[in-house]
Amino acid sequence: MSRDERPRVGLVLGAGGVLGGAWLTGALHAIASETGWDPGRADHIVGTSAGSMIGALVACGVPPWFMVAHSAGEELDGLSDARGGAASEADRSAGATFRLDRSGFALGPGSWRLAAASLARPYRYSPAAVISGWLPRGLVSTEPLKDIVRGACAEHWAPHPNYWAMAVDYTTGRRVALGRAGSPPAQLPDAVAASCAIPGFYRAVEIEGRPYVDGGVYSTSNLDVLRDEPADLVLALNPMSSLHAGSPRTAGQRLAFRMRQAAGRRLGSEAKRLRAAGIEVVLIQPTVQDLDVMGGNLMSSRRRHEVIETAVRTVTEHLRGSATGARLAELPAGDPRLVRRPAGPPSTWPDFQAAARDRWADLQAA
């Protein structure tokens, strides 16, 4: 298939904390294994919060099957990370390593400017943005998040030509697609950390002299950021919404249920905008089995690999015999080194980074 005939595909990975990132990992692995399509071959990769982390790894050439093996605690002898260290020694917590930021405690709202502006004109801001401005300054450092990205990519930005990390300017509440032309220049670790910086929990990340926080403050999906881009199909995976949520019983479950409802309504609205622009949209969301394993604390790493395994199973079941699976199977097959785990021990695995470089060269040429 020539470059002109190849469909232009966007991949959108939503927010969801540590366990949302785990669900994304399992879902991407299931998609690649079942359909043969390489997620890293998407013409655009857009990530919000946890989705920005998983998207950055994919955009840096890390296949989903490798993420699953690493999460399972496998000894990856003979493989090194982007810094030359042993892959087996890389952090397996997927960001669930929390330590206090060295700049210390500060009184008052996390963003005085956003808090004051939302007080004067609350109708201009989403409820999440209003709350975020008034939350106290986060105390948790984003350095562990940056370290994960540094281990995956030695360059200042992902080699993928169109990787965007969605963040929010903490002074204005405006959405910013870091990595897109015209956005503030940023190093990849800073951009991902900014996209993950939950207000009131993580310390905001400064880029070009301005503070940035979690892109989920604007939208957990940010699907509509691709509305004006040349795309034929956009695949959106959104851990924060679900079509299969069970009946909530406790106060915590009711809160989570309402949050998922709001995220689902926003996702549906954004999908309508893309479809109105003539773009095909495919949505994949957690099932009730996924939600049962994820539980209420999305920042916990205790059930992380169980969430991955469940997502592999539920997404595989969804793809088999469905219109979604048939549609994704129509996409050009990816390099076998990137879509499926090779046989044998890690020391015999082929160079999937070389396959990723070939893929990036092809995307750049297109």
C-alpha positions as CSV (number, residue, x, y, z in Angstrom):
1,M,0.0,0.0,0.0
2,S,1.4,3.4,-1.0
3,R,1.7,6.3,1.4
4,D,-1.1,8.1,-0.5
5,E,-3.4,5.1,-0.1
6,R,-2.6,4.4,3.6
7,P,-5.3,5.7,5.9
8,R,-4.2,8.6,8.2
9,V,-4.8,7.4,11.8
10,G,-4.9,9.3,15.0
11,L,-4.4,7.5,18.4
12,V,-5.8,9.3,21.5
13,L,-5.0,8.0,25.0
14,G,-7.0,9.4,27.8
15,A,-6.3,10.1,31.5
16,G,-6.8,7.7,34.4
17,G,-3.9,7.7,36.9
18,V,-1.6,4.7,37.4
19,L,-4.3,2.1,36.9
20,G,-5.7,4.0,33.9
21,G,-2.2,3.7,32.4
22,A,-2.2,0.0,33.2
23,W,-5.5,-0.4,31.3
24,L,-4.1,1.5,28.3
25,T,-1.0,-0.8,28.3
26,G,-3.2,-3.9,28.2
27,A,-5.6,-2.5,25.7
28,L,-2.8,-1.5,23.3
29,H,-1.2,-4.9,23.6
30,A,-4.5,-6.6,22.8
31,I,-5.1,-4.4,19.8
32,A,-1.6,-5.0,18.4
33,S,-1.7,-8.7,19.0
34,E,-5.2,-9.3,17.8
35,T,-5.2,-7.0,14.7
36,G,-1.5,-6.8,13.7
37,W,-1.7,-3.0,13.7
38,D,1.2,-1.1,15.4
39,P,-0.1,1.7,17.6
40,G,3.2,3.6,17.2
41,R,2.4,3.8,13.5
42,A,-0.4,6.2,14.1
43,D,0.1,9.5,12.3
44,H,-0.8,11.4,15.5
45,I,-0.4,10.2,19.1
46,V,-2.2,12.4,21.6
47,G,-1.9,11.6,25.3
48,T,-3.5,13.1,28.4
49,S,-2.1,12.5,31.9
50,A,-1.5,8.7,32.1
51,G,-2.2,8.6,28.4
52,S,0.7,11.0,27.8
53,M,3.1,8.6,29.6
54,I,1.9,5.5,27.7
55,G,1.8,7.6,24.5
56,A,5.4,8.8,25.0
57,L,6.7,5.3,25.5
58,V,5.0,4.2,22.3
59,A,6.3,7.3,20.5
60,C,9.8,6.5,21.7
61,G,9.7,3.0,20.3
62,V,8.6,0.9,23.2
63,P,6.1,-1.8,22.0
64,P,3.1,-2.6,24.2
65,W,4.2,-6.2,24.5
66,F,7.5,-5.0,26.1
67,M,5.5,-2.8,28.6
68,V,3.5,-5.9,29.6
69,A,6.6,-8.1,30.1
70,H,8.3,-5.3,32.1
71,S,5.3,-4.9,34.3
72,A,5.1,-8.6,35.0
73,G,8.6,-8.4,36.5
74,E,10.4,-10.4,33.9
75,E,14.2,-10.4,33.9
76,L,15.1,-8.7,30.7
77,D,18.7,-9.7,30.5
78,G,20.7,-8.2,27.6
79,L,18.4,-5.3,27.1
80,S,19.3,-1.7,28.0
81,D,17.3,1.5,28.3
82,A,17.9,4.8,26.6
83,R,20.5,5.8,29.1
84,G,22.5,2.6,28.8
85,G,21.3,1.1,32.0
86,A,19.8,-2.4,32.4
87,A,16.1,-2.6,31.4
88,S,15.5,-4.9,34.3
89,E,16.4,-2.2,36.7
90,A,14.0,0.4,35.3
91,D,11.1,1.5,37.6
92,R,8.3,-1.0,37.4
93,S,5.8,1.1,39.4
94,A,4.7,3.1,36.3
95,G,4.9,6.4,38.2
96,A,3.5,5.2,41.5
97,T,6.6,6.3,43.3
98,F,5.7,9.4,45.4
99,R,8.1,11.7,47.2
100,L,7.8,15.3,48.4
101,D,8.9,18.1,46.1
102,R,12.1,19.8,47.3
103,S,10.6,23.3,47.0
104,G,8.6,22.7,50.1
105,F,5.1,23.8,51.3
106,A,3.3,27.0,50.2
107,L,0.1,28.5,51.6
108,G,-2.9,29.5,49.5
109,P,-4.3,28.3,46.2
110,G,-2.1,26.5,43.7
111,S,-2.8,29.2,41.1
112,W,-3.7,32.6,42.5
113,R,-4.3,34.0,39.0
114,L,-6.6,31.1,37.9
115,A,-8.4,31.2,41.2
116,A,-9.0,35.0,41.0
117,A,-10.0,34.9,37.3
118,S,-12.5,32.0,38.0
119,L,-14.0,33.9,40.9
120,A,-14.6,37.0,38.7
121,R,-15.9,35.1,35.7
122,P,-16.7,31.5,36.7
123,Y,-18.8,31.0,33.5
124,R,-15.6,31.1,31.4
125,Y,-14.0,28.0,33.1
126,S,-15.0,24.4,33.5
127,P,-15.8,23.2,37.0
128,A,-12.5,21.2,37.0
129,A,-10.5,24.3,36.2
130,V,-12.3,26.4,38.9
131,I,-11.6,23.7,41.5
132,S,-8.0,23.3,40.3
133,G,-7.1,26.9,40.7
134,W,-8.3,26.9,44.3
135,L,-6.7,23.6,45.3
136,P,-3.5,24.0,47.4
137,R,-0.1,23.8,45.8
138,G,0.8,20.1,45.1
139,L,3.5,18.6,47.3
140,V,4.5,15.5,45.3
141,S,7.5,15.7,43.0
142,T,7.1,14.8,39.3
143,E,10.7,13.7,39.0
144,P,9.9,10.0,39.1
145,L,7.6,10.5,36.1
146,K,10.4,12.3,34.3
147,D,12.8,9.5,35.1
148,I,10.6,6.9,33.4
149,V,10.5,9.0,30.2
150,R,14.3,9.6,30.3
151,G,14.8,5.8,30.4
152,A,12.7,5.4,27.3
153,C,14.0,8.2,25.1
154,A,17.4,9.8,25.0
155,E,16.3,12.6,22.7
156,H,14.8,16.0,23.8
157,W,11.5,15.0,22.2
158,A,10.0,11.7,21.0
159,P,11.2,10.7,17.5
160,H,7.6,10.2,16.4
161,P,6.8,13.2,14.2
162,N,3.4,14.0,15.8
163,Y,3.4,13.1,19.5
164,W,1.4,15.6,21.7
165,A,1.2,15.7,25.5
166,M,-2.0,17.6,26.6
167,A,-1.5,19.9,29.5
168,V,-3.3,23.0,31.0
169,D,-1.7,26.4,31.6
170,Y,-2.1,26.8,35.3
171,T,-2.5,30.6,35.1
172,T,-5.2,30.7,32.4
173,G,-6.9,27.3,32.5
174,R,-6.3,27.0,28.7
175,R,-5.5,23.7,27.0
176,V,-2.1,23.3,25.4
177,A,-0.9,20.5,23.2
178,L,2.8,20.3,24.0
179,G,4.7,19.1,21.0
180,R,2.4,20.7,18.4
181,A,3.7,23.5,16.3
182,G,3.2,26.8,17.9
183,S,3.1,25.4,21.5
184,P,5.8,26.3,24.0
185,P,9.0,24.4,23.4
186,A,9.5,21.7,26.0
187,Q,11.7,18.7,26.8
188,L,9.8,15.4,26.6
189,P,10.1,14.5,30.3
190,D,8.8,17.9,31.3
191,A,5.9,17.7,28.9
192,V,4.8,14.3,30.1
193,A,5.2,15.3,33.8
194,A,3.1,18.5,33.1
195,S,0.4,16.4,31.5
196,C,0.3,14.1,34.6
197,A,0.6,16.9,37.3
198,I,-2.7,16.5,39.1
199,P,-3.5,19.9,40.8
200,G,-3.3,19.7,44.6
201,F,-1.3,16.5,44.4
202,Y,1.7,17.0,42.1
203,R,3.7,20.2,42.0
204,A,3.0,22.1,38.7
205,V,5.7,21.8,36.1
206,E,7.3,25.0,34.8
207,I,7.9,25.2,31.0
208,E,9.2,28.5,29.5
209,G,8.5,30.3,32.8
210,R,4.8,29.2,33.1
211,P,3.3,26.5,35.3
212,Y,1.4,23.6,33.7
213,V,-0.8,20.9,35.2
214,D,-2.7,17.8,34.2
215,G,-4.4,18.0,30.8
216,G,-7.4,16.1,32.4
217,V,-8.4,19.4,34.0
218,Y,-9.7,20.4,30.6
219,S,-10.8,17.0,29.4
220,T,-9.9,13.4,30.3
221,S,-9.9,12.6,26.6
222,N,-9.0,15.7,24.5
223,L,-10.2,13.8,21.5
224,D,-11.3,16.9,19.7
225,V,-7.8,18.3,19.5
226,L,-7.5,16.3,16.2
227,R,-10.6,17.8,14.7
228,D,-8.7,20.1,12.3
229,E,-5.9,17.6,11.5
230,P,-5.7,15.5,8.3
231,A,-7.1,12.2,9.7
232,D,-9.3,9.4,8.2
233,L,-9.8,7.5,11.5
234,V,-9.1,8.3,15.1
235,L,-8.9,5.5,17.7
236,A,-9.6,6.7,21.2
237,L,-8.9,4.7,24.4
238,N,-10.4,6.4,27.5
239,P,-9.8,4.7,30.9
240,M,-12.0,7.3,32.7
241,S,-15.3,6.5,31.0
242,S,-17.2,3.2,30.5
243,L,-20.4,1.9,28.9
244,H,-20.6,-0.9,31.5
245,A,-20.4,0.8,34.9
246,G,-22.2,-1.2,37.6
247,S,-24.6,0.3,40.2
248,P,-22.6,2.4,42.8
249,R,-23.2,1.5,46.4
250,T,-20.8,3.5,48.5
251,A,-20.2,7.2,48.5
252,G,-16.8,6.7,46.8
253,Q,-18.4,4.5,44.1
254,R,-21.1,7.1,43.5
255,L,-18.4,9.8,43.1
256,A,-16.4,7.6,40.7
257,F,-19.6,6.8,38.8
258,R,-20.5,10.5,38.3
259,M,-16.9,11.3,37.2
260,R,-17.1,8.5,34.6
261,Q,-20.5,9.7,33.5
262,A,-19.1,13.2,33.0
263,A,-16.0,11.9,31.2
264,G,-18.2,9.7,28.9
265,R,-20.4,12.7,28.0
266,R,-17.4,14.8,27.2
267,L,-15.9,11.9,25.1
268,G,-19.2,11.5,23.2
269,S,-19.4,15.3,22.5
270,E,-15.8,15.3,21.2
271,A,-16.4,12.3,19.0
272,K,-19.4,14.0,17.5
273,R,-17.2,17.0,16.5
274,L,-14.8,14.8,14.7
275,R,-17.5,12.8,13.0
276,A,-19.1,16.1,11.9
277,A,-15.7,16.9,10.3
278,G,-15.8,13.7,8.3
279,I,-13.4,11.7,10.6
280,E,-14.3,8.1,11.5
281,V,-14.0,7.6,15.3
282,V,-13.5,4.3,17.1
283,L,-13.9,4.3,20.9
284,I,-12.7,1.6,23.3
285,Q,-13.5,2.0,27.0
286,P,-13.2,-0.2,30.1
287,T,-15.8,-2.9,30.8
288,V,-17.3,-3.6,34.2
289,Q,-14.7,-6.4,34.7
290,D,-12.0,-3.8,34.2
291,L,-13.6,-1.4,36.6
292,D,-14.0,-4.1,39.3
293,V,-10.2,-4.7,39.2
294,M,-9.3,-1.0,39.0
295,G,-11.3,-0.1,42.1
296,G,-11.6,3.4,43.4
297,N,-8.0,4.4,43.9
298,L,-6.5,4.9,40.4
299,M,-3.2,6.0,41.9
300,S,-2.5,2.6,43.5
301,S,0.1,0.3,42.0
302,R,-1.0,-2.7,44.0
303,R,-3.3,-4.1,41.3
304,R,-1.5,-2.7,38.3
305,H,-0.5,-5.9,36.6
306,E,-3.9,-7.5,37.3
307,V,-5.5,-4.5,35.5
308,I,-3.2,-5.0,32.5
309,E,-4.0,-8.7,32.3
310,T,-7.7,-8.0,32.6
311,A,-7.6,-5.3,29.9
312,V,-5.7,-7.7,27.6
313,R,-8.6,-10.2,28.0
314,T,-11.5,-7.8,27.8
315,V,-10.2,-5.8,24.8
316,T,-9.3,-9.0,23.0
317,E,-12.8,-10.4,23.6
318,H,-14.3,-7.1,22.3
319,L,-12.2,-7.1,19.2
320,R,-13.0,-10.7,18.2
321,G,-16.0,-10.8,16.0
322,S,-16.9,-7.1,16.4
323,A,-17.0,-4.3,13.9
324,T,-14.2,-2.6,15.8
325,G,-11.9,-5.5,15.5
326,A,-12.7,-5.9,11.8
327,R,-12.1,-2.2,11.2
328,L,-8.7,-2.1,13.0
329,A,-7.6,-5.3,11.2
330,E,-8.1,-3.5,7.9
331,L,-5.3,-1.1,8.8
332,P,-1.8,-1.9,7.4
333,A,0.0,-4.5,9.4
334,G,2.9,-3.4,11.5
335,D,6.4,-4.8,11.8
336,P,6.2,-8.1,13.6
337,R,9.0,-7.0,16.0
338,L,6.7,-4.2,17.3
339,V,3.2,-5.8,17.4
340,R,3.9,-9.2,18.9
341,R,6.3,-10.5,21.5
342,P,9.0,-12.6,19.8
343,A,9.8,-16.2,21.0
344,G,12.8,-17.0,23.1
345,P,14.6,-15.2,26.0
346,P,15.1,-11.4,25.9
347,S,18.7,-11.8,24.8
348,T,17.5,-13.3,21.5
349,W,14.8,-10.7,20.8
350,P,15.3,-8.8,17.6
351,D,16.1,-5.0,17.7
352,F,12.7,-3.5,18.0
353,Q,14.3,0.0,18.2
354,A,15.6,-0.5,14.7
355,A,12.1,-1.4,13.6
356,A,10.8,1.7,15.3
357,R,13.4,3.9,13.5
358,D,12.2,2.5,10.2
359,R,8.6,3.3,11.1
360,W,9.5,6.9,12.1
361,A,11.4,7.4,8.8
362,D,8.3,6.3,6.9
363,L,6.0,8.6,8.9
364,Q,8.3,11.5,8.4
365,A,8.4,10.9,4.7
366,A,4.6,10.8,4.6
